[in-house]
Amino acid sequence: MDEFKNKNIIVIGAGPAGLTAGFEISKTKRFNVNILEKDKVVGGLSKTTVYNGCKFDIGPHHFLTHSDKVEVWWKKVMEGESKKGNKFIHLKRFTRIYYKRHFFHYPLQALDAILGLGLLEGFLCVLSYIKIRLFPIKKVESFQDWVTNQFGYRLFSIFFKTYTEKVWGINCNQISSDWASERIKGFSLSKAIFYAFFGKFFKKNAPRTLADTFYYPELGAGTLWSKTADIILENNNSQITLNEKVIQIKHEDKNIKSILTYNTSLGVHALKKFNEHICDFVFSTMPLRDLILALDPLPEEIVISAANKLSYRGLITVNLIVNKKNICPDHWLYIHEKTVEMGRVGNMNNFSLKMSDNKNHTALSLEYFSFVDSDFWNKSDTELLELGKIELEKIGLVNKNLILNGMILREHEAYPVYDKNYKENLNIVKNYLLKFNNLYLMGRNGLHQYNNMDIAMLSAFDATEKFLGNFDRENIYLAGHKKNIELNL
């Protein structure tokens, strides 16, 4: 069956989903695999950047999953890294919410919440919950409707509304209820209270959002993906092409034939030189909007219009080196405060002390969410660094004079937006893409599905298993057909 080997596989994107797919296909040693990545490094949203000796994730990433397959995969990839000083460590999670100059433990702890909110506010929250249980919103259309039904409006307004609107940039009543049901599955105030009092006895059955441990590579989340890339490249038939942005996808007779790219590192000279990658199969993690608009020929107007209505939220991280240790015990601080723009603070030191250049310094990552066509997105790095310093001092976390320096990272399409009409537009786009015989979609942006790293990986497992299964069935059929022809001759 040699004639069926060495098919050209193109994987678009070297984030967790793309690298997982590349890894799974490459290890069969049956195909030519080329992973195209527009960035200068692998890892996607899970990369780690080094600045002045400190290491920063794009917002800290934790390795947490309910999938045994994913956890075993992670550990297998990290084998041998401990000898290089990069253990895959097991950490006990500590996270809090900052609201009205008070820090609330997350997951919820009953006494802490009562003391933080005050007896009166706590009592009003319970009354609000009882009211919604007696008179629930019957036509649940938005994120606000869904969460209010689960927790009551008062708790929704305290612990969900402000942060959620910072992330998505739209009012909670304009966000689809699908997002809430996916991110807060099977959770309610009654469960929150139950696990607050009795959680230590029922950890095994607790919802994912209450998980209190996770894994982390000592030298940053991105190091696991760099190691994955190294393993892929051990196969002579596999390559990873960096700084390669997809601009055109040529197709014919329901098959993608080739992909046109340019090298982003060439600056203004990039558009003078294109690279064409001939392909037999394509695994894509690129945003669906960009995928549709890159097709040649383009689809009908209804598909283009639907794709253009799929929107994305950008992420800016303000990464600061602070001349102070032990700033806070948290891995993450969720900022539910309207007086500041920041949405979350990640303390890289609490993930691993090896993330900082100096035992007396702390590496902090501040997350800001923005649409890429906004004035905020277009602020200069200097303006953003100054804003980060001011806001850290404003919430009482760090004196701005202790901040030594910092740098800015921007991700254009960090979060696919679940607005009220997203599902209709997504269905139009996906139904069109289903017609391609050799295209597999996966990952957060490739499916327009906001999910965690392990779910993105599972989508890659699904895609590669389907592909390898279909390929083997086709080969068995063709080989048998050829044998029959030879026998007839």
N, C-alpha and C positions, 0 to 999 in steps of 0.2 A: 504493500500500500504506500510506497514511496511517493507516488504522484500526489498523494493527499497531504504530505508533510510540507513544512516550510511556508505555510500561508502567512501573509503579512497582516499582523494585528496592530492597529493603531489604538492607543489609549490616550484620550484627551484629558490631561490634568494629572499632576503627581501629588495630589492630596491623599488622605487616608483611603478613600474609595479607589482612586486610580492606581495607587501603589499596591493595594490589596489585590486588585484584578491583575495587574502586571505580574505580581508575585505568583499568583495561583496559575496563570497561564504559562509563565516562564518556566516554572519548575517541571512542567511536562516535557520540556525540551523538544517540542514538536512544531513550534511556530517561531517566526521572526516577530519579535515584540518591540515596538517603539513607543515609548511614553513621551508625549509632547507636553511640556510645561512652560507657561508664559513667564514664570518667575525665574530668578537666578538660582533658587534653591528648591529642594523638594519639601513636602510637608503640608502645603496649602495653609489652611487656617490653623494647622497644628505644628507649624514650624517654630523653631527657636532661633532668636536673633541675639548675637553677642555684641554688646556695646560697652566700651571701656572696661572690659573684664567682667561685666555683669551679663547675665543671660535672662532674656525675656521671651515668654510665649506671647502669642497674640491673645492676651487674656489667658490666664493659666488654664491648662487643660488637664483634667484628671482622667485616669483610665479606670472606668467603672462599667461593668456590664452584667447582665443576667445570662449571657450566652457563654456556656462552657467552651464552646468552639473558639470564640473570640479571645477569651482569657488565655487558653492554651496557646493560641497563635501568638499573642503578645509575648508570653513567657518564652516561647520557642525562639522568637526573633531576638530576644534580649539575652539568650544564653551566651555566656562568654564575656558579656559586657562588664560584669562585676570585676573582672581582672583588669579592666581599663579604668576602674574607678567610677563606673556608671551602673550601679545596682538598680534593679527594678524594685523599688522599696514599697512597702505596704504602710500607708498612712492612715491615721484616724482623723476624719474630717472635722474641721471646726469652722463654722460659717455663721455670720450674723447679719441682721438687717439693721441699717441705721435709719431711725425715724424720729424726728423732733428731738434731736440731741440725746437719744437713748438707743442703746444697742440691744436688739432682741435676738436671742439664740434661734438659729434655724438648723434643723427642724425645731418647731415650736416646743418650748418647755412651759408648762402651765403656770407655775409660780412666777417665772421670769416674765411671761407675757402679762399676767395680772398686775405685777408690780410696775412694769413698764408703762402700761396703758392707764393704770389707776383703776380702783374698784368701780368707779362710776362708768368709765369708758368700757371696762370689761363687761359690766352688767348690760350696758346698752348693746354691745356686740352680741351677747347671748340672746337678748330680746330680738335683735335684728335677724338672727339666725332662726329663732323659733317662728318669727313672722313669715319668713320666706319658705320654711318647711310647710307651714299651714296654707300659704297662698303663693305657691311657686309661679314663676314666669312660665306660661304655657307654650308660647311661641318663642323658642330659644333660637336667636339668629346671630347673636354677637358674642364675643369674648366676655363682655360685661354681663350679659344675660346668663351665660353658662356658669361663670364664677360666682355671681350673686346667688344663683340657685344652690350652689354647693356650700357657700360660706356665710351668706347674708351680705347685704349691701355695705354695712359698716366696715366689716373686715375686708371686703373687696376694696373699698376706698383707701384703707390704711395700708394693706400689704400687697396689693396688686396693681391698682390703677396708675400711680405715679411712675413706678419702674417700667411697667409694660408700655406706657405711652412714650417713655424715653427711648425704649428699644425700637419701637415700630414707627414712631413719628406721626401716628394718627390716633384719634380718639378711640377708647376701648369699645365704644358702641359701633365702630366701623371695622373692627377686626373680627374675622370669621370665628364662630364658635368652634370650628374644627381645630384651630390651634390650641385652644384651651383643653379640649377633650383629648388631644394627643399628648400634651405636655403635662397634664395634671390628672392622668387616668386614675379613676377609682378613688379619688381623694376628696374628703369633705371635712368640715369643722369637727364633726363627731369623731372621725378617724384621727384628726390632728390632736384632739384632746385625749383620745384613748392612748395613742402612742406617746403623748407627752407624759402621761402618768405610768403607763405599763409597757412602754416600748422596749425596755431592756429585756423583757420576758418573751417578746414576740418579734425579735429582730429578723428572723428568717422570713417571716410573712409580711414584713413592712413594705409599703410602696417604694419604688425606686427613688423617689424624691427624698426619702428619709434615710437612704443608705449612709452609714457613718464611717465607712472605710473605702479606700481606693488605692490604686497603684500609681506610681510615678517614677520615670527614669531620673536618676539623681542629677543628670546634666541637662535636663530639659525635655519636654514632650517631643520636640522635633528630632531628638537623637534616635528615638525608636524608628522614625520614618527614614532617617538617613541610613540606619543599619539595614532597613528593608530594601532601600535602593541599592546598597552595596551587594546584598545577596542576589538581587535581580541581575545585576551586572556581572555576576560570576558566570552566568550563562552567556556564551559567545554569541548566541542568536538574539540577545536582548540589549536594548540601549535606552537611555533616558536623554532626551534632547531638551536642554534648558533654554530659557530666553526665547521660546518659540511660540508665537501667538497665532492662533488659527484665525484666518480671515475669509476663507472660502472652502466650501465642501461641495465637491462636484459629484453629481449622482445621475444615474441613468437606469431605466427599467427596474425601479424599486431597489436599487443597490447603490451604495456609496462607492465611488470609484477611486477618488483621490482627495487629499486634503492639502490646501495651500496655506503656507505659513510665512511669517517673516521674523527675523531675529530682532528682538526688542533691544538688544544691547548695542545695536548699530546706530541708534538715535535717528537723526534726520536721513541717514543713508539707508535705513531699513527698507523703505518702500521701493527702493531701486532693485532689491534682490529678493525674490521669492523662492521658497523651497516647496517642491511638490512631493507629497508622500503617497505613493500608490498603496492601496489597502484592499484586503479581502474582507476584513471585519473591523468594526469600530466600536470601542467602548468609550462612552462620553460622560464626563462629569461637568462639562461646561454649562453655564446657565442656559436654560431652554430658550430664553428670548434670543440670546446671541447665536445659539445653534440654528434656530429657524432663519434668522437674518443672514447667516453665512451660507445658506444653501444656494446652489447654482445648478439648475434654475430655481428661482424662488417659488414657494407655494402660492396658492390662490390668496386673494386679498383678505378673506375672512380669517385665515390662519396667521397671516402677518399681523393683522390688527389685534388678534388675541394675544400673540406673542409680545407685542409692544405694550400690552396692558399688564403683563406680568412684571411686577416691580421688585426691587431689592433694596435692602437697607445696608448702607456702608458702615464700617467700624473703624474708628480711629483709636489707637492706644497711645497714651502719653506715658512714656516709660522713663522713670526717674530714679536716680541714685541718691539716696539720702544718707547723710552723715550721722546715722543713729541706728542702733540695733534694738531689737525687741519693741518695735513700734506698736504692733498689735498681734494677738495670738491667732488671728483669722487666716484661713486660706483665701477666702473671698469676703468682702463686705459689699452687700447690696445697698445702694444708696437710694432710699425711698424719700428723698427730700427735694421739694420743688425749688428750693433756693439755690441749688447748684445743678449744673448741666451733666456732671458725670453720673454714670449709671452703676458702675461697679469698680471696686478696687481689689486687685490681686496682689498679695504679698508673696513674692517669689521665694523669699528666704524660708517661709514656712512650708514650702514644697520641698526645698532642699537647700541647705546652707551653701552648697556648691554653686548656687545660682548667683551668689554675690562675690565680688572681687576681694572683699575685705570683711573680716569678722565684725568690724564696727560699722559696716554699711548695710543698708537694706535696699533691695531692688523692688520698686513698686510699679505696678502696671495699672493705669487708670483707663477705663473704657468709656468712650463717647460714641454715640450712635447718630448717624446723620445720613440724609440723602445726598448723593454725590453732586447734585446740581444746586446745593444750598450754599448760602453765604458761610455757614459754619464749616462745611467741608473745605471751602476755599481759604480758610484762615491760614496764615503762614505758620511754619513750625514754631517760630519764636512766639507768636501769639498763643498757640496751643500750649506750649510749655509754661508760659506765664499763667494761663488760665488754670492749668493743673496745680501749680504751686499755690495760687490764691484759694482754690477750692479745697485743697487738702487742709490748709490752715483754717478755712471757714468752718469746716466740720470738726475741727479740733483734733485732727489726727497728727499733723506734722507742722511745725513752725517752718515757714517758707525759707527762712534763712539757713536751714539745715540741708536744703536741697542743693547738691553739688552740680549736677548737670543732668541731661536727659536727651532722648530722641523720640521721634514720632514714626509710627507705622500706620499705614492706611490700607484697608481692604475694601475694594469697591462693592463687591457683592457678597457680603458676609451672611446676610439673612434674607431668604426669600419671603416676601411679605404675603400674609394671609388676609388680604382685604376681603370685603364681602362678596366681590365678584370673581375672586381668584379661581374658584373651582370651575366655573363655566369656561373661562379662558384656558385654564390648564387642560381641561378635557378636550377642547378643540385642538390644542397643540399636540397632546399625546396621541390622540386618535389619528392625526396626520402622520406622526412619526412612526406609528405602528406599521405603516405600509412598507417600511424598509426591511428587507430580509436580513441585512447584515449589520444592524445597529442595535446596540444594547445601552440602555440608560441606567445610571446609578449615581449614588452620592446625593448630598444635600441639594446642590443646584441642578444636578442632572435629572432629579425627580421633582424639583421645586417642593421639597419637603424638609421643613426645619427639623433636624434631628441631631442626636449626639454622634460622636465619632464611631462608636461601636455599631450603631444602626446603619451608618454610611458603609461600614465594612460589610455588614450582613447583606446590604443591597449588592455589593460587589461579589460576594460569595454566590448570591442567587443568580446574578448575571453570568458569572463564569461557569457555574454548574449547568445552567441551561445551555450555554454555548457548547461546552465540552460534551454534554449529553447529546445535543442535536448533531454535532459534528461527527461523533462516533456512530450514531445511528445512520447518518448519511453515508459515512465511509463503508459501513457494513453492507448497506444496500448497494452502493456503487461497486464495491469489490465483488459481491455476489453476482451482480448483473454482468460485470466484466468476465467473471469466471464462466458464466453460462454461455456468453458469446464465444469464448475460447473453445468451450466444449463442443458447441455447435459447429465451429469451424473444423 
